[in-house]
Amino acid sequence: MSRAEGGTGAEVLDAASTRAESPAGGAGGREVRLWWTLGLFRSELTTTFRRWRTLALLGVLAAVPVLIGIAVKIETSDGGGAGGGPGGGPGGGGPAFLTQITNNGLFLVFAALAATLPVFLPMAVGVIAGDAVAGEAHGGTLRYLLVAPSGRIRLLLAKYASTMAFCLVATLVVAASALAVGALLFPLGEVTTISGTRISFGDGLIRALLIAVIVAASLTGLAALGLFISTLTNSGIAAMAATVGLLITAQILDTIPQLHAIQPYLFPHYWLSFADLLREPVYWDGIARNLGLQALYAAVFGSAAWARFTAKDITA
């Protein structure tokens, strides 16, 4: 999708580009470059979050906790249980969250994140990341964005930063929607951890916020992969489809027992390790492995995106 939808973003970039090209050295030059970079990042944020597609994605994500909460409420009202076995080792615990929702609405936050992380959240991120560069090229606005010296590196960083901002906002939208629905439909109070101990509701809220941040960080590798793919083509739709396709492929490979040797290196493998934050004491090993793996993917595919984009012949 082209930048024409971004409204005043072009004006911000034009002003910033003019300042960046003005003769300035030393501290003054660094200040100009800093303001240009911040202006570019602000323009990317504005463009991303003003698109109807982005708002639609956030709306769908916000609806998932509503559907889960209503389904659990209807099932328990009919005399049934929320179902699901106990949480397993690191990365388990999704079904166990469902069994706890009727006792504490805060568990709807954990259940909603566990439900959206494998599919809905990464697919939304794949759409945003895949369209980041390819969409500009398809809309004919990519060359315009590169009017300033060293514009490619700054633009790529701004694209990745705005994609990561979407990851955080999308995760917080799911968490906030789940908390609101959980508070409306179910009681709130002390939180029973996976280990069986009880913590205060305030401590549970803090852990819920930390879990949301970790879930957003879990998408950094996918965001870098999508950005790299976006530099390979001038078709936003093709880049989005390829990113989502690789996501689905990695998810399938992660479920095949015969491929256990490579599964720890697949970016979705440790995604559900955030459940270990609800243990007492917290089990950090799986979380650390997840964040380390995401950092590795971000470094590798971020470097690949940089190498490709800086050498790319921009024709649109």
C-alpha positions as CSV (number, residue, x, y, z in Angstrom):
1,M,0.0,0.0,0.0
2,S,1.5,3.4,-0.9
3,R,2.4,6.3,1.3
4,A,-0.3,8.4,-0.2
5,E,-2.5,7.1,2.5
6,G,-0.3,8.6,5.1
7,G,-1.5,12.1,4.7
8,T,0.9,14.6,6.2
9,G,3.8,12.1,6.3
10,A,5.2,13.4,3.1
11,E,5.4,17.0,4.4
12,V,7.3,15.8,7.5
13,L,9.8,13.9,5.4
14,D,10.2,16.8,3.0
15,A,11.0,19.2,5.8
16,A,13.3,16.7,7.5
17,S,15.1,16.0,4.2
18,T,15.7,19.6,3.6
19,R,17.3,20.0,7.0
20,A,19.4,16.9,6.6
21,E,20.9,18.3,3.3
22,S,21.7,21.7,4.8
23,P,25.4,22.4,5.5
24,A,26.1,21.6,9.1
25,G,29.0,20.0,10.9
26,G,29.9,18.8,14.3
27,A,27.2,18.8,17.0
28,G,24.9,20.8,14.8
29,G,25.1,18.2,12.0
30,R,24.4,15.4,14.4
31,E,21.4,17.2,15.8
32,V,20.0,17.7,12.4
33,R,20.5,14.0,11.5
34,L,18.8,13.0,14.8
35,W,15.8,15.2,14.1
36,W,15.6,13.9,10.6
37,T,15.6,10.3,11.9
38,L,13.0,11.0,14.5
39,G,10.8,12.8,11.9
40,L,11.1,9.8,9.6
41,F,10.2,7.4,12.4
42,R,7.2,9.6,13.4
43,S,6.1,9.6,9.8
44,E,6.3,5.8,9.6
45,L,4.3,5.4,12.8
46,T,1.7,7.8,11.5
47,T,1.4,6.1,8.1
48,T,1.2,2.7,9.6
49,F,-1.4,3.3,12.3
50,R,-3.6,5.5,10.1
51,R,-4.2,2.8,7.5
52,W,-7.5,1.1,7.5
53,R,-5.8,-2.2,7.1
54,T,-3.9,-1.7,10.3
55,L,-7.0,-0.6,12.2
56,A,-8.8,-3.7,10.8
57,L,-6.0,-6.0,12.0
58,L,-6.1,-4.4,15.5
59,G,-9.9,-4.8,15.6
60,V,-9.7,-8.5,14.7
61,L,-7.1,-9.0,17.4
62,A,-9.2,-7.2,20.0
63,A,-12.2,-9.4,19.1
64,V,-10.4,-12.6,19.9
65,P,-10.5,-12.2,23.7
66,V,-14.1,-11.2,23.5
67,L,-15.0,-14.4,21.7
68,I,-13.0,-16.5,24.1
69,G,-14.6,-14.8,27.1
70,I,-18.1,-15.2,25.8
71,A,-17.5,-18.8,24.9
72,V,-16.2,-19.7,28.3
73,K,-19.0,-17.8,30.0
74,I,-21.7,-19.6,28.0
75,E,-20.1,-23.0,28.6
76,T,-19.8,-22.5,32.3
77,S,-23.3,-21.1,32.5
78,D,-24.6,-24.3,30.9
79,G,-22.9,-26.3,33.7
80,G,-19.9,-27.4,31.8
81,G,-16.2,-26.7,32.5
82,A,-13.8,-24.7,30.5
83,G,-11.9,-27.9,29.7
84,G,-8.2,-28.5,29.1
85,G,-5.5,-30.3,30.8
86,P,-2.9,-28.9,33.1
87,G,0.0,-26.9,31.7
88,G,3.0,-28.9,30.8
89,G,6.7,-27.9,30.7
90,P,8.0,-24.6,29.3
91,G,5.8,-23.4,26.6
92,G,2.7,-25.3,27.9
93,G,0.0,-23.9,30.0
94,G,-2.4,-22.5,27.4
95,P,-5.3,-24.9,28.1
96,A,-4.7,-24.6,31.9
97,F,-5.3,-20.8,31.5
98,L,-8.8,-21.6,30.2
99,T,-9.7,-23.7,33.2
100,Q,-8.8,-20.7,35.5
101,I,-10.7,-18.0,33.7
102,T,-14.0,-18.6,35.6
103,N,-12.1,-18.2,38.9
104,N,-10.2,-15.1,37.9
105,G,-10.8,-12.9,34.8
106,L,-7.1,-12.0,34.7
107,F,-6.4,-15.4,33.3
108,L,-8.3,-14.3,30.1
109,V,-5.3,-12.1,29.4
110,F,-3.0,-15.1,29.5
111,A,-5.4,-17.4,27.5
112,A,-5.9,-14.7,24.8
113,L,-2.2,-14.2,24.4
114,A,-1.7,-18.0,24.2
115,A,-4.4,-18.2,21.6
116,T,-3.3,-15.3,19.4
117,L,0.5,-15.8,19.5
118,P,0.7,-18.9,17.3
119,V,-1.4,-17.6,14.5
120,F,-3.2,-14.2,14.7
121,L,-0.5,-12.0,16.1
122,P,2.3,-13.2,13.8
123,M,0.1,-13.1,10.7
124,A,-0.8,-9.5,11.5
125,V,2.9,-8.7,11.9
126,G,3.7,-10.6,8.7
127,V,1.3,-8.3,6.8
128,I,2.8,-5.1,8.2
129,A,6.5,-6.2,7.8
130,G,6.0,-7.7,4.4
131,D,4.4,-4.5,3.1
132,A,7.0,-2.2,4.7
133,V,9.3,-1.7,1.7
134,A,7.6,-3.6,-1.1
135,G,4.4,-1.6,-0.6
136,E,6.3,1.7,-1.0
137,A,8.0,0.4,-4.1
138,H,4.6,-0.8,-5.6
139,G,3.0,2.6,-4.8
140,G,5.9,4.5,-6.4
141,T,6.9,6.4,-3.3
142,L,10.1,4.5,-2.3
143,R,12.4,6.7,-4.4
144,Y,10.8,9.9,-2.9
145,L,11.6,8.6,0.6
146,L,15.3,8.3,-0.2
147,V,16.0,11.9,-1.0
148,A,18.3,12.5,2.0
149,P,22.0,11.3,2.2
150,S,22.3,7.8,3.7
151,G,18.5,7.7,3.5
152,R,18.4,3.9,3.0
153,I,19.8,2.9,6.3
154,R,17.7,5.3,8.2
155,L,14.6,4.4,6.3
156,L,15.2,0.7,6.9
157,L,15.7,1.3,10.6
158,A,12.5,3.4,10.8
159,K,10.5,0.7,9.0
160,Y,11.7,-1.9,11.4
161,A,11.1,0.3,14.4
162,S,7.6,1.1,13.3
163,T,6.9,-2.7,12.7
164,M,8.1,-3.4,16.2
165,A,5.9,-0.6,17.5
166,F,3.0,-2.4,15.8
167,C,4.0,-5.7,17.5
168,L,3.8,-4.0,20.9
169,V,0.6,-2.1,20.2
170,A,-1.1,-5.3,18.8
171,T,0.0,-7.3,21.9
172,L,-1.3,-4.6,24.3
173,V,-4.6,-4.4,22.4
174,V,-5.1,-8.1,22.9
175,A,-4.1,-7.9,26.6
176,A,-6.3,-4.8,27.3
177,S,-9.3,-6.3,25.5
178,A,-8.9,-9.5,27.5
179,L,-8.6,-7.6,30.8
180,A,-11.7,-5.6,30.1
181,V,-13.8,-8.6,29.1
182,G,-12.4,-10.7,32.0
183,A,-13.3,-8.0,34.5
184,L,-16.8,-7.7,33.1
185,L,-17.6,-11.4,32.9
186,F,-15.6,-13.0,35.7
187,P,-14.4,-12.2,39.2
188,L,-11.0,-10.7,39.9
189,G,-8.7,-11.4,42.8
190,E,-5.6,-13.3,43.9
191,V,-3.8,-15.2,41.1
192,T,-3.0,-18.9,41.5
193,T,0.2,-19.6,39.6
194,I,1.0,-22.7,37.6
195,S,3.1,-23.9,40.6
196,G,0.0,-23.7,42.8
197,T,1.1,-20.7,44.9
198,R,-1.0,-17.6,45.2
199,I,0.1,-14.0,44.4
200,S,-1.7,-10.7,44.8
201,F,-3.9,-9.3,42.0
202,G,-1.4,-6.4,41.7
203,D,1.5,-8.7,41.2
204,G,-0.6,-10.6,38.7
205,L,-1.2,-7.4,36.7
206,I,2.5,-6.7,36.6
207,R,3.2,-10.2,35.3
208,A,0.5,-9.8,32.7
209,L,2.1,-6.6,31.5
210,L,5.6,-8.3,31.4
211,I,4.1,-11.2,29.5
212,A,2.6,-8.8,26.9
213,V,6.1,-7.2,26.5
214,I,7.7,-10.6,26.1
215,V,5.1,-11.7,23.6
216,A,5.8,-8.5,21.5
217,A,9.6,-9.2,21.8
218,S,8.9,-12.8,20.6
219,L,7.8,-11.3,17.2
220,T,11.1,-9.5,16.5
221,G,12.6,-12.3,14.5
222,L,9.5,-12.6,12.3
223,A,9.5,-8.8,11.8
224,A,13.1,-8.9,10.6
225,L,12.3,-11.8,8.3
226,G,9.3,-10.0,6.8
227,L,11.3,-6.9,6.3
228,F,14.0,-8.8,4.5
229,I,11.5,-10.4,2.2
230,S,10.0,-7.0,1.6
231,T,13.3,-5.8,0.2
232,L,13.3,-8.7,-2.3
233,T,10.3,-7.7,-4.3
234,N,8.3,-4.6,-5.5
235,S,4.9,-6.4,-4.7
236,G,3.5,-5.8,-1.3
237,I,1.1,-8.7,-1.6
238,A,3.8,-11.1,-2.7
239,A,6.0,-10.1,0.3
240,M,3.1,-10.5,2.7
241,A,2.2,-13.9,1.3
242,A,5.8,-15.1,1.4
243,T,6.2,-14.0,5.0
244,V,2.9,-15.6,6.2
245,G,3.8,-18.7,4.1
246,L,7.2,-19.1,5.9
247,L,5.4,-18.6,9.2
248,I,3.0,-21.4,8.5
249,T,5.9,-23.6,7.3
250,A,7.9,-23.0,10.4
251,Q,4.8,-23.8,12.6
252,I,4.3,-27.1,10.8
253,L,7.9,-28.1,11.0
254,D,7.8,-27.3,14.8
255,T,5.1,-30.0,15.2
256,I,6.8,-32.9,13.4
257,P,8.5,-35.2,16.0
258,Q,11.0,-36.4,13.5
259,L,12.4,-32.9,13.1
260,H,13.2,-32.4,16.8
261,A,16.8,-31.7,16.1
262,I,16.1,-28.5,14.2
263,Q,13.0,-27.4,16.1
264,P,15.0,-25.4,18.8
265,Y,16.3,-23.2,16.0
266,L,12.8,-22.4,14.5
267,F,11.7,-18.9,15.6
268,P,8.2,-20.0,16.9
269,H,9.6,-22.8,19.0
270,Y,9.8,-21.0,22.3
271,W,6.9,-18.6,21.8
272,L,4.7,-20.0,24.5
273,S,7.5,-20.0,27.1
274,F,5.9,-16.8,28.5
275,A,3.7,-19.2,30.6
276,D,6.8,-19.7,32.8
277,L,6.3,-16.2,34.2
278,L,3.3,-17.6,36.0
279,R,5.5,-20.1,37.9
280,E,6.7,-19.4,41.4
281,P,9.6,-19.0,41.3
282,V,9.7,-17.8,37.7
283,Y,11.3,-20.3,35.3
284,W,13.6,-18.0,33.1
285,D,15.4,-20.6,31.0
286,G,12.8,-21.0,28.2
287,I,12.1,-17.2,28.2
288,A,15.9,-16.5,27.8
289,R,16.2,-19.0,25.0
290,N,13.2,-17.4,23.2
291,L,14.6,-13.9,23.5
292,G,18.1,-15.0,22.4
293,L,16.7,-16.8,19.4
294,Q,14.6,-13.8,18.4
295,A,17.7,-11.6,18.7
296,L,19.7,-14.0,16.5
297,Y,16.9,-14.0,13.8
298,A,16.7,-10.2,14.0
299,A,20.4,-9.8,13.6
300,V,20.7,-12.2,10.7
301,F,17.7,-11.1,8.7
302,G,18.2,-7.5,9.7
303,S,21.7,-7.6,8.2
304,A,20.4,-9.4,5.1
305,A,17.7,-6.7,4.7
306,W,20.4,-4.0,5.1
307,A,22.7,-5.7,2.5
308,R,19.9,-6.1,0.0
309,F,18.3,-2.7,0.5
310,T,21.5,-0.7,0.3
311,A,22.5,-2.4,-3.0
312,K,19.0,-2.4,-4.5
313,D,18.3,-0.5,-7.7
314,I,15.4,1.8,-6.7
315,T,13.2,2.3,-9.8
316,A,9.9,3.3,-8.1
